[in-house]
Amino acid sequence: MAALLLNGCATHNTPTDTNTHKSASEPSQPAPPVSEEPVLTGQQRAALDSLLLQGERALKDHRLLTPIANCAYDYYLAALGIDRRNAEALHGLQQVVEAYLDLSLKAARNNRFAEADKLLKRARIALSGLTAWQATERVNDSAANLESVANSIQMLRGADRHRLLIERKALTQRDENLSQRLAEFGRQAKKPGMRVVILAPSDRDGRWIYQQLRKAPGEFRIRGEIQIGIPAQVELLSLQPIEHTAK
């Protein structure tokens, strides 16, 4: 992907020592610490601030890797072309990676695996951009998250799915029979390795459904998420660890 890179980081000027006749009896003074901050001209500082602001706006607009030259990824790369250690730009690249990981996992949980794979690939592209600037700690954190999400997607891909459709009228009336059916479904949801995805017309409806699931006996907490949409339903996923065959 093309990236905007601005050249011209100012070079550090080494100060000359004007005190060349210091007495030999005087103790030598330690050299002042060398700043890792680049010395930027006013024009470079203004350009850097502008790029960081545009990167932040692109993140909020979900312009992560596209369009080229008008996305968060390219703005933060361009900022690092001016100041290679800029913490805000490095954090911005890390946020691009994390945003794609969140989107990828969400797609997989909704059984959209082709989309999940595409988004995961974009997360890897964004991570490569972060790696190029040798931000070791940030790279390690994002790489670990990427591996975790990739493993979760593989588990979701092989998960058994069971769905309980919910009638709109019964949900609106908080029907007692529906409550009992959900509690029975919750018994399965509380088993090890299970996850639920609740789809409901409103957050209030989703929370009511979740409370009915929780009424079921069981030692484990119900893990899952609530999504807004129709038709109302509860999907139960049985996640089984992937066994890798030794070669």
WORALIN-V645101 format. One record per run of one state. SS is the DSSP state (h for helix, s for strand, l for the rest). FROM is the first residue (numbers start at 0). TO is the last residue. If there is no record, write none. Layout:
# WORALIN-V645101
ss->{SS:SS}
from->{FROM:FROM}
to->{TO:TO}
This chain:
# WORALIN-V645101
ss->{l:h:l:h:l:h:l:h:l:h:l:s:l:h:l:h:l:s:l:h:l:s:l:s:l}
from->{0:41:60:71:82:86:109:112:131:135:157:159:165:167:172:175:189:193:200:202:214:223:228:232:238}
to->{40:59:70:81:85:108:111:130:134:156:158:164:166:171:174:188:192:199:201:213:222:227:231:237:246}
